[in-house]
Amino acid sequence: MVRIAIDAMGGDFGHYPIVEGAIFALKQKKFLPILVGDESKIAPLIPKKYRNKVEIVHCTDVIAMDEHATDALKRRDSSIYVAVDLVRQGKADAVVSAGHSGATMSLATLRIGRIKGISRPAIATFMPTSQKGKQTIVLDVGANIDCDAENLFQFAVMGEAYANKVLGCAKAKVGLLSNGEEATKGNEVTKAAYNLISQLDSFVGNVEGGDIFNGSVDVVVCDGFVGNVLLKTSEGVADTISQYLKSEIKHSPVAIAGALLMKRVFRKLKKQTDYAEYGGAPLLGVKACTIISHGKSNPKAIKNAMFQAIRFVESDVNEAIRARLEALND
């Protein structure tokens, strides 16, 4: 049975959405949630029928969002430190946190350790596409601001393995984000990365921003600076379009009628762009599953983070990454 250590104190809204989300997940899948946090606040939130299906590891310290990530390395009684250490000690198979993302990344990298052959872990996120039911994995989206060509090559290997093993792509297509499709486009780092990633049969070459959303590739590789700007810009565009549509609908009887007819379409669009549907972003490259959830995660988001962690562990994607790198470096 998959055991998931959950930072029950790290989110913006305290214990409730974290515990509730874990219980929601437990109602649908068999696994062991290990809730790390203040037992006096966690225990009353667990329904009686689920109390023997959940473990609680008590601690009261929490890394606040405005604190430095490096503080977490010294705060051994904090919820995220304890949760990560449960994985390090082999008492849990995965860790999920909606708390301080920097602290989660630092602790997972240093306490759990990196997969052999990976120099820097990367955060992967899922972007909606125009093709029904298809997502594009983008990495890195914030873990590494400055990258060299070797880092980008490793991101490509990790993204390919995740798409194949976890998302079930028959043969993932990998693209390198650049300012043009030609092999000669890009800066010195992306040009060098192009040559390295060309070792992968799955590599389709350079891709542009629009290719992320048209479903032509499964994995898009970039450094964390570009990836984070891309992510925040996409969220801003989606929110702007949503606000614009709401404003137009309010002031136009014709638009109101059209909105009623398009209700199902709008519902599906909202579902595709809702972070709660994905639950969180996997930190690829560490030796055990680490899922970084949004600070504002609701119970639905936490539930889906649990499901994502279970799929990750059951897929054995880390072994696939290690084996792939070993084969390519021989």
Helices and strands as residue ranges (DSSP letters): E 3-7, H 15-28, E 32-37, H 39-42, G 43-45, G 48-53, E 55-58, G 69-73, H 79-88, E 94-97, H 101-107, I 108-112, E 122-128, E 135-139, H 149-165, E 174-177, H 188-197, E 203-207, H 211-214, E 219-221, H 224-250, H 253-261, H 263-273, G 275-277, E 281-284, E 289-292, H 299-315, H 317-329
